[in-house]
Amino acid sequence: MGSGDRGRPRRVRIDGRQVRALAHPLRTRLLGALRTKGPATATGLAELLDTNTGATSYHLRQLAEVGLVVEEPDRGTGRQRWWRAAHDVTNWENTDFDDDPDARAAVEWIQAEQVRQYVEHAERWFAARDQWPPAWRDAFGMSDIFMTIPVTRLAELHTEVWQVLERYRAEADPAEPGAEQVQIFLATLPLLIGGNR
């Protein structure tokens, strides 16, 4: 299933080995590129990510060792190996690695990298937004909301919002005229001001 396929996403709840393997800037970018662009060769990924083929090949093999990417042998010709993401969605709970300090440090790095990539992504959007049609500029955006809510309700809210996003993803038709790839970030954080924990 490539980036344009519809239906239920393939998921993985990553383990300690996988999270430690993923805690590398090029590896997170490789996995993201395979998920959004579909299967590719190390050479194609190196060009896309502005790196060298040797590094790309090495890190693809590291991701393959822990089952996050897989080779597509039917596509390869000679020495040209094709790779695809083994899953569409990677998830974990923040407490999954409480007993594994190395994996916990890896998760913290991954989450910090997600925030860094979000800021970089937003800055690129701000620089290019005037090139987009008005309807798209109005549809894109950021917002926030404050609420006081118990942990069980927050978990329910997160699940429900995620279900809406997944429904829209499953119903999306990449061939529909005017369709564009978009990225939606979902974050819930405590309000750490005014004496809160």
N, C-alpha and C positions, 0 to 999 in steps of 0.2 A: 504494500500500500504506500504510495508516494504522497507528496504534499497535496496533490489535487484530488485524492480519493476521498469519497464520502463514507459516512457510517461511523460506527463506534471507534474511537481512537484506541490504538494499542498502547497499553500502559505498563509501566514498571515501577514498583516500589523499591527503590534502590537499597542495596545493602552496603555494609561498610567498605568492601573492596571497590564497589562501583563508585561510591561517593568520593573515595580517595583518588580514584583514577580520573574522575571528572573535574577535580579541583586543579585545573590548569587552564590558563587563558586560551591557548590554541584549541584544546580539546573541547571546551564549552562552545567555542565558535564553530568548530567542525561539526559537532552534533547539531547545533542550531541550523547551520547551512544545509545539512542533509535533510533536516525536518522541513525546512521551508522551500528548498529548491529541488528536493528529490535526489535520487541516486546520482553519484558522480565519481570521477576518478580522482586520485591524489593530485594529478596535474591540474585538473579543472578546479579543484578546491584551492590549490595553491594560488592559482590566478585570481580566483574570486576573493580570497582572503589576504592577498598580497603577501604571501610568504613563499618559502621554497618547497619543492616537491619532496625532498628528503625528510624535512621536519614533518610535513603533512603525512607522508607514508608511515613514519615512525609512530606518530600519535594516533593515527587510525588503527594501527595494530594494537596499541595499548587499549584503546576503547573496545576493540574486538575481543581482546582477552577477557574482558569482564562482561561481555554480552551486550554492550550498548550500541555497537554497530555490527553489521554483518556484511560479508562479501556476497556479491551477486555473480556467481560463476558463469551463468548463461550469457551475461553481457560482456564478459572479459574476452579480449583477443590477445594472445601472446602474453606479454608482460603487463598489459594494461588491465588493472584490476578495478572493478566497480564496487562501490560501497553504498550502503543505505543505512538509515537509522533503524535500529531494531524495534523502536517504540516511538509513538507520537508524543507521549506525555511521560515525564519523569516526576515522581513525587516521593515525599517522605513526610513524616511528622517530625517536628523539632525535637521531640523527646526520644526518637528512635535510637539515637547514638549517645545517650547520656552515660553509658558505661564504656564508651570507646572514645577517649580524648582525641585521637588522631582523626577519626571520622567526624567528630563534633567540630574540630578545627576546620576540616574540609568543607563542611556544610556552612560554617560561618564565612569562609572565603567565597564559596559559591554565591551566597546571598549578597555579600558585599559587591561581588562582581556583577550580579544582576542589577543592583542599584546603580553602579557605575555605568553599565551599558544603557540603562534607562536614561540617565542624565545625558550621556553622549547622543543617544537616539533623539531625545527631545531637542537638544541644541541643533542637530542637523535639520530637524523638522522646522524649527524657528527660522533657520537660515533659508529654507527652501519653500516655506508655505505660500509665499506670494505667487509661486508658479502653479499652484493648484487651483482648480475651479472653485467658485464661491460655495457650492453645495458641499464639496469635500471639506473645505476650510471650516464650515459650520458643523459638519458631522464629527470632525476630529476635535479633540480637546481633553482637558483635565478638569476634574472637580473633586471636592471632598465633602464629607459630612461628619458631624460630631454626634455621638450618642452615648448614653449611659445604658449598659446592657450586661446581663450576666453571661458567663462563659458559655453556658449551654446554648443560649440564643445566638451568640456570636458564631458558634460552630454551625448552627442551623442556617444562619444567614449566609455564611461562606459556602456551604453546600448548595444552597438554593441558587445563589448567584452563579456558581460554577456550572450548575445544571443548565441554566439559561444560556451561558456562553457555549457549552457543548452542543446544545440543541441548534443554535445558530450556526455553529461550525459544521454540524452534520448536514444541515439543510442548504449550506452554501454551494453554489454552482460556479466553479472557477471560470467556466466558459460563458457565463452570463455577460452580456455587453456592459462595459463600464465597471466590471468587478476589479478590485485591487486587493493585493495582500495587505492586511493590517495586523498590527500587534496590539493586544490588549493586556495591560498590566493590572493585576489585582493584588492589593496589599491591604492588610488590616494591622494597625499598630496601636499600642496604648498611647494615650495622650500624656506624655511625660513632662508635664508642667504643673505648677500650682500645687505641689506637695504630693502628687500621685507617685506611688512607689518609685 
